[in-house]
Amino acid sequence: LAGCASTTEADKTASWSPNKIYAEAKDEASSGAYDKAIPLYEKLEGRAAGTPLAQQAQLDKAYAQYKGGEQAQAIATLNRFIKLHPVSPAMDYALYLRGLVNFNDNLGIFGAIARQDLSERDQNAAKESFESFKELVSRFPDSRYTPDARLRMNYIVNSLAQSEVHVARYYYSRGAYVAAINRAQTAIADYRDVPALEEATYILYKSYDALGMNDLRDDTRRIMEKSYPQSQYMSKGF
């Protein structure tokens, strides 16, 4: 009897129509029961294979995985969708959601608890997020998701530059001036028009000064004064 009851419970959707499965999955997701919604979306993918409803179920499953804290699974689902449905009308949303998953994965719950800046964390997720948003903006400039993607791209670029500056500042504070110069120069060479470059230039100036490289120090000071005439670093330091 126990076995029969278990089998019946496991197969409760056997007589449901695809639309009923979808409605139930949406209800579970709307209530925050993502762990219950995901299996229903998976059943619908198989039950309605080859239909627009199956594609929608795949995207909704990815969103449920994302909201349920299953970032890796959400990315895998989205990558599969993008590969299988290259001309889908929902491709812009798939790219946006993939970028969003990586974007928030980089911030992460532990980063939020520690008030840790994105620039202080591993940058792989940020770079992958940027690439997804970049593809969205390039392929679908008129998408409803493109304006937000552009804003997030700007944030990511500054974050990546700030990451280099964060490391450069760390080296400078430890007296590793050559290493600080190298990281600050990397930020300046790789990024343009982002706020983090002001501090990168100041780190160069201070590192050259600490090493007694007076000509380079003076050249960097002139660049600093010309590029950032109102800089607080020159008057107050870090």
Steps between C-alpha positions, in 0.01 A plus 500: 500500500779740582663424167180565310441826683854615419463413132168682476645809663806501275283476188228745598546698176446198276148607406570874498502700181813701415310820580405369844859403574615845397235671713597292803869573447431872473298492821779322687761745369281801583476380860878455522487119493767476233597147604147388408474712185822372340392132473170611348679707237719200425193278451352761271817515291459132424122496473481795260830442317535696178239760591534866604363398841797267551738784416321727747523227764875480448542873552270501802695208645823696462344796680372272779848348536650848516254619763543176692874555531600240241715728285704228332189307402334818370802576280500142367129525417546832323803378304294202384212726398731735308659206318173325413293806407732749325215683326256503791306826545601476866874491428545856633346398831717186518816706453382759751416236761837328449673832556288568806572162658875553468470861611324411823708187551807725508348716770380194686335463837830485689622815330181674602537386860859622515419819305771384262533698179473309174851615411644305793365168376598258224419664169415199282126531557515875433678443169250234395215731601650779291528275195133398525386860533733602216348237269152616596579865429670414171235264365189661644559876536126567520423233758316606813789347698779691324488827703546312827769282343694813400488632856624170637779489242622840616498380859691183409768688305568730792496202733760318294718810495448547873605140556840575348525816711402308812790262444736788417404676822562178695849465353576865569393465864738203533790689349497293178526811283601334174202263523275797582626684192433198279140459617426872479642511147283201404189687612600812307587303185191278497224744596387845394289770659424322827528655848747238625776637276540806720622286787708288263687810387551610859642157591747535213603841630549377856682183392743690279562738788566213740748347256680830447409504131465877497457562128218250471352631824496857368356395165224309674428794727452724196263245347314476828460878531390536139261206491360535853538865602252459788644174626488447873783248484765767447388690809374222728654179370322165513 
